[in-house]
């Protein structure tokens, strides 16, 4: 089964997202995926400019037009609708890489567990869910998700709502697996390892994003609160459960 990485570029907000796109392309080359892949760059409300083509030169990149409002989730699902059989890995515009072989770990977990849901981070904020900062599932399962994703609100629901992709997989008795560099964890173990999302150096995570950056730059007090939210608890200024 081939692996397709889906990466969105919102040209309608190009000036805001331009630095993120540049960083993604640079770190994608600096820290290669470590396994065979195809990179589908979805172009939201615009066409790839020459500068963008230069950034992605040397990658197995295909630029795909996307003229709808489903954000990163909607465009990744659109790719899944085009491909009969593939492991689809969705990554948002602000994600970036810090270690080689990040995709190889996801593919390894897919081979080990079968057609389940995988992600680089699990969180209990707003309820248990695998974060869509880097997630993978079979195209068939993506197509089977019952809700249309044609708005930002629907994309948020897909990640953290009652109709989340995590709940969809659980309702079908499928595993929701967090994949770290050295192991995999199902829901009851998501928040146990060191170095996970909003814990320590976050170096167990395969992929970083703007929320990992916010945590890394936060004060000790704010880190306690953010980590508590990811654990599903509220922490006060003294580090105690509220």
KEPA-767744 format. One record per residue (C-alpha): residue number from 1; residue in one letter; x, y, z. Coordinates in steps of 0.25 Angstrom, whole numbers. Layout:
BEGIN
  seq  type     xx     yy     zz
  NUM     a      X      Y      Z
...
% end
This chain:
BEGIN
  seq  type     xx     yy     zz
    1     x      0      0      0
    2     x      6     14     -4
    3     x      7     25      6
    4     x      2     39      3
    5     x      5     51     11
    6     x     -5     62     10
    7     x      0     76     12
    8     x     -9     89     10
    9     x     -5    103      6
   10     x    -16    113      8
   11     x    -13    124     -3
   12     x    -24    132      2
   13     x    -16    134     14
   14     x     -2    133      8
   15     x      5    145     15
   16     x      1    139     28
   17     x      5    124     25
   18     x     17    127     16
   19     x     27    125     27
   20     x     21    112     32
   21     x     21    107     17
   22     x     35    111     16
   23     x     39    104     29
   24     x     31     91     25
   25     x     38     90     12
   26     x     52     92     18
   27     x     50     83     29
   28     x     44     72     20
   29     x     57     72     13
   30     x     66     73     25
   31     x     59     62     32
   32     x     54     52     21
   33     x     42     43     23
   34     x     50     30     24
   35     x     41     22     15
   36     x     34     23      1
   37     x     24     33      0
   38     x     16     43     -9
   39     x     14     57     -5
   40     x      1     63     -9
   41     x      1     78     -7
   42     x    -13     84     -7
   43     x    -14     98    -13
   44     x    -25    105     -6
   45     x    -32    116    -14
   46     x    -19    118    -23
   47     x     -8    113    -32
   48     x      6    109    -28
   49     x     16    121    -30
   50     x     30    119    -35
   51     x     36    121    -21
   52     x     27    110    -16
   53     x     32    101    -27
   54     x     46    104    -23
   55     x     44    101     -9
   56     x     38     87    -12
   57     x     48     84    -23
   58     x     54     70    -20
   59     x     42     64    -13
   60     x     32     55    -18
   61     x     22     66    -19
   62     x      9     67    -27
   63     x      1     81    -26
   64     x    -14     78    -25
   65     x    -24     89    -27
   66     x    -34     90    -15
   67     x    -45    101    -16
   68     x    -54     98     -4
   69     x    -54    102     10
   70     x    -51     89     18
   71     x    -37     94     22
   72     x    -26     83     24
   73     x    -36     72     28
   74     x    -45     75     16
   75     x    -34     75      6
   76     x    -28     62     12
   77     x    -41     55     11
   78     x    -42     60     -4
   79     x    -29     53     -7
   80     x    -34     40      0
   81     x    -47     41     -9
   82     x    -37     41    -21
   83     x    -29     29    -17
   84     x    -35     15    -16
   85     x    -24      9     -7
   86     x    -14     17      1
   87     x     -9     21     15
   88     x    -13     35     16
   89     x     -4     44     26
   90     x    -10     58     28
   91     x     -1     69     33
   92     x     -6     84     35
   93     x      1     96     29
   94     x      9    100     42
   95     x     15     86     45
   96     x     30     83     43
   97     x     40     73     46
   98     x     52     71     55
   99     x     57     57     53
  100     x     59     48     41
  101     x     49     36     39
  102     x     36     42     45
  103     x     28     36     34
  104     x     35     22     34
  105     x     30     21     49
  106     x     15     23     45
  107     x     16     13     34
  108     x     23      3     43
  109     x     11      5     53
  110     x      1      3     41
  111     x      8    -10     37
  112     x      8    -15     52
  113     x     -6    -11     56
  114     x    -14    -12     43
  115     x    -24     -1     38
  116     x    -26      7     50
  117     x    -24     22     54
  118     x    -10     27     57
  119     x     -5     40     61
  120     x      8     47     67
  121     x      0     52     79
  122     x    -12     49     87
  123     x    -19     59     96
  124     x    -31     59    106
  125     x    -33     74    104
  126     x    -48     75    100
  127     x    -49     60    102
  128     x    -40     49     97
  129     x    -35     50     83
  130     x    -23     48     74
  131     x    -18     61     69
  132     x    -18     65     55
  133     x     -5     71     55
  134     x      0     58     49
  135     x     -9     46     47
  136     x    -11     34     38
  137     x    -22     25     33
  138     x    -26     17     21
  139     x    -33     24     10
  140     x    -44     15     11
  141     x    -47     19     26
  142     x    -45     33     22
  143     x    -56     32     12
  144     x    -65     24     22
  145     x    -65     36     32
  146     x    -80     40     32
  147     x    -79     55     33
  148     x    -75     65     21
  149     x    -63     74     24
  150     x    -66     87     17
  151     x    -64     97     27
  152     x    -54    101     38
  153     x    -64     97     48
  154     x    -66     83     42
  155     x    -51     82     42
  156     x    -51     85     57
  157     x    -62     75     60
  158     x    -54     65     52
  159     x    -42     66     62
  160     x    -49     69     76
  161     x    -64     68     75
  162     x    -74     58     78
  163     x    -73     53     64
  164     x    -58     53     64
  165     x    -50     43     55
  166     x    -45     37     68
  167     x    -59     34     73
  168     x    -63     29     59
  169     x    -51     19     60
  170     x    -55     15     74
  171     x    -69     13     70
  172     x    -65      3     60
  173     x    -56     -4     70
  174     x    -43      0     64
  175     x    -31      5     71
  176     x    -26     19     73
  177     x    -11     19     74
  178     x     -1     29     78
  179     x     12     27     71
  180     x     25     32     77
  181     x     39     29     73
  182     x     41     17     81
  183     x     27     11     84
  184     x     12     12     82
  185     x      1     15     92
  186     x    -14     13     92
  187     x    -23     23     99
  188     x    -21     19    113
  189     x     -6     21    111
  190     x     -5     33    103
  191     x     -1     42    114
  192     x      9     33    121
  193     x     22     34    113
  194     x     32     45    115
  195     x     34     55    104
  196     x     20     55     98
  197     x     11     66     94
  198     x     13     77    105
  199     x     22     69    114
  200     x     37     72    115
  201     x     45     74    103
  202     x     33     68     94
  203     x     45     60     87
  204     x     37     47     87
  205     x     27     54     77
  206     x     30     50     62
  207     x     25     64     57
  208     x     24     78     63
  209     x     14     89     61
  210     x     10    103     66
  211     x      4     97     79
  212     x     17     90     82
  213     x     24    103     80
  214     x     15    111     89
  215     x     18    101    100
  216     x     33    101     98
  217     x     33    116     99
  218     x     23    117    111
  219     x     26    121    125
  220     x     27    110    135
  221     x     13    114    140
  222     x      7    113    127
  223     x     14    100    123
  224     x      7     94    136
  225     x     -7     99    131
  226     x     -5     94    117
  227     x      1     81    121
  228     x    -11     79    130
  229     x    -21     82    119
  230     x    -15     72    110
  231     x    -16     62    122
  232     x    -31     66    123
  233     x    -30     74    136
  234     x    -30     88    140
  235     x    -17     93    147
  236     x    -17    106    156
  237     x     -5    115    157
  238     x      1    107    168
  239     x      2     94    159
  240     x    -10     88    167
  241     x    -22     82    161
  242     x    -34     92    161
% end
